Structure formats: C-alpha cells, structure tokens
Amino acid sequence: MNIGAGLSPATLSALIALVRKHTGIAMNERKSVLLERRLRPRMQALEIASYQAYLDKVEHDRAEIPHFIDLVTTNDTLFFRTPQVWDYVEHEFLPAWWDTQRGRRLDIWSAAASSGEELYSMAMLCEEFQATHPGFSYRILASDISRQILAVARAGEYGGRSVERIHLSHPEWVRKYFKAGGKGLRVVDALKQHVELAQHNLLTPLKPHRQFDLVFLRNVLIYFDQEHQEAVLRLARHSMAPHARLILGESESIGGLNTAYRYERPMIYTI
Ligand SMILES: C[S@@+](CC[C@H](N)C(=O)[O-])C[C@H]1O[C@@H](n2cnc3c(N)ncnc32)[C@H](O)[C@@H]1O
C-alpha cells in the first residue's frame, strides 16, 4: 500500500499532542521524519493511506492506542548499562541495605524497564549477593508503558548488540544465568521467578500502592518536558521507602527541577 503525502503541519501537531496525552513524551516538529518512519509499517498493515486517517483511528478507536504507544516509545537499553551504577549497587547499596534491613525482602522497581535488560542485570546481582548472604531475598517489579516491549522482557530472549556486550563484560554470568535459545540467549527461570511485569504509565499512581527500596528510573525522564518530569518524580517518590535510593540515567540531572529528592552522588538520589 502506498502512503500518500508526508505529514502535514496540522496532522503532525495533532499527533504530537496525542503522543503527549497518552505517554507524556514531549516531541517537537523536528520529529516529523521519525514519526513518519515509525507509523508507516502500522498504517501499511492496516491499509491506511494517509497520516490524517491514522490520526482519526487513534482518536476514535481505543483499541489502537496501545499500538500507537508501542510505536512512539523508544526502547534502547543494555545489560549493565552505565557500569558505575552497577558497581554502586553491588558494592555499596546491597551491603548497606543488608546491614540495616536484613530480615526483610529487598523490593526493587525497574520503572521504565523496556525489554528487561536492566531488571535481569539487577536479578543477577541479587542472585550473586544471595549466594554469600543466606536469608537474602528480593523481588523486582518491572513496568513499562509499552505492552509490546514488556512481552520481550517477559520472554527474556536476547540477541544482537545486547548479547555481544554481556558476553564480553560478564562471561561467567552468561554461562550461569542464560541458556542458548530464542534469538541467542534466554534468561533462566531462576531469575524470572523473582520478577513481576506490569504495564504502567509513570504519569499515573502505581496501584496497588507499594514502597520500594530501590527504584530505577533511568533514561525515561529525558523524553518528558519539565512539567511531566516533576510529575513522574513526585509519583515515584510516593513509591519509595524512607531509606530508598532512586537511580536516574547518566544524562538525567534533576538539579533544576522542583522536587524533594536529595542528591547523594551522580545519578543517585534519596528522599
Ligand atoms: C530508553 S528506555 C530505558 C530503558 C532502561 N530503563 C534503561 O535505562 O536502559 C525508555 C522506556 O521508557 C518507556 N516509557 C516512555 N514513556 C513512559 C511512561 N509514560 N510510562 C512508563 N514508561 C514509559 C518506554 O516505553 C521505554 O521502554
């Protein structure tokens, strides 16, 4: 199917408004080519020939909204992304948590989990910690707004760049925590059994209300404008225990925002 003219300015601004309404993501007119590239395969599959007609469908057919969300979100991630964060979790956060909270379960939230590399990186660290700290237990809630990407996290099957990197950085853990399968490697059930996956929009309160010891909110604030960044941070704070840590992405600084977090070190905040 041939898709006629490109995005008109009016359709583009209506689509940008819909992206913001459904995901909080702030796009601007410079994203026109990106939006066209992302929407086109879906439009072809639905045999919709114009961007205006696809816009009408998203506006009037609720069943299309999850597909639209899948298309407009950016899901880049890696195992052990930003190694200094994982050094901090392994060598400082976990031992300190154990000293003060031993006897409780460690509750972790990977709040923009994407395809799951972040949550399984954390699960591997927890398994290793458990091996030397009998009685240690943990649970990870992994959420994302995109159902499609959560299905990838649920399958736990990885290939390509993601797997090349972990083969080099953690060869021993690849042997221990993965099996050959799927696209290349499949996470073993021993990790999956500690994980709960849920579709969740960070601009809404997490239900049921829970308090976590560690919250990963990495590489998602960059997609929001200041108003939505502050809203997401305010909501995340409600889900943190008094001693909890919030971990942000490498390029995400919240110094200029109106929030009640306290800076601890680069990327790490307390409430
Ligand atoms: C670039 S990935 C980050 C993955 C991982 N945290 C990391 O740092 O490698 C951003 C993720 O945020 C999700 N996302 C975007 N807007 C969201 C929202 N309003 N609520 C929840 N997740 C959202 C996207 O679907 C995407 O999977």
The ligand as a MOL file (V3000), in Angstrom:
LIG
                    3D

  0  0  0     0  0            999 V3000
M  V30 BEGIN CTAB
M  V30 COUNTS 27 29 0 0 0
M  V30 BEGIN ATOM
M  V30 1 C 15.1450 4.2300 26.6550 0
M  V30 2 S 14.1350 3.0930 27.5260 0 CHG=1
M  V30 3 C 15.0120 2.9500 29.0740 0
M  V30 4 C 15.2370 1.5200 29.4800 0
M  V30 5 C 16.0770 1.2990 30.7340 0
M  V30 6 N 15.4950 1.9470 31.8850 0
M  V30 7 C 17.4860 1.7860 30.5350 0
M  V30 8 O 17.8750 2.8040 31.1160 0
M  V30 9 O 18.2340 1.1420 29.7960 0 CHG=-1
M  V30 10 C 12.7330 4.1160 27.9630 0
M  V30 11 C 11.4800 3.3240 28.2860 0
M  V30 12 O 10.5330 4.1930 28.8960 0
M  V30 13 C 9.2450 3.7800 28.4970 0
M  V30 14 N 8.2940 4.8840 28.7020 0
M  V30 15 C 8.1330 6.0180 27.9680 0
M  V30 16 N 7.1440 6.7730 28.4750 0
M  V30 17 C 6.6700 6.1140 29.5590 0
M  V30 18 C 5.6410 6.3810 30.5180 0
M  V30 19 N 4.8990 7.4890 30.4600 0
M  V30 20 N 5.4390 5.4710 31.4980 0
M  V30 21 C 6.1870 4.3360 31.5800 0
M  V30 22 N 7.1580 4.0320 30.7050 0
M  V30 23 C 7.4060 4.9190 29.7130 0
M  V30 24 C 9.4240 3.3830 27.0440 0
M  V30 25 O 8.3920 2.5140 26.6100 0
M  V30 26 C 10.8030 2.7230 27.0590 0
M  V30 27 O 10.7310 1.3370 27.1570 0
M  V30 END ATOM
M  V30 BEGIN BOND
M  V30 1 1 1 2
M  V30 2 1 2 3
M  V30 3 1 2 10
M  V30 4 1 3 4
M  V30 5 1 4 5
M  V30 6 1 5 6
M  V30 7 1 5 7
M  V30 8 2 7 8
M  V30 9 1 7 9
M  V30 10 1 10 11
M  V30 11 1 11 12
M  V30 12 1 11 26
M  V30 13 1 12 13
M  V30 14 1 13 14
M  V30 15 1 13 24
M  V30 16 1 14 15
M  V30 17 1 14 23
M  V30 18 2 15 16
M  V30 19 1 16 17
M  V30 20 1 17 18
M  V30 21 2 17 23
M  V30 22 1 18 19
M  V30 23 2 18 20
M  V30 24 1 20 21
M  V30 25 2 21 22
M  V30 26 1 22 23
M  V30 27 1 24 25
M  V30 28 1 24 26
M  V30 29 1 26 27
M  V30 END BOND
M  V30 END CTAB
M  END
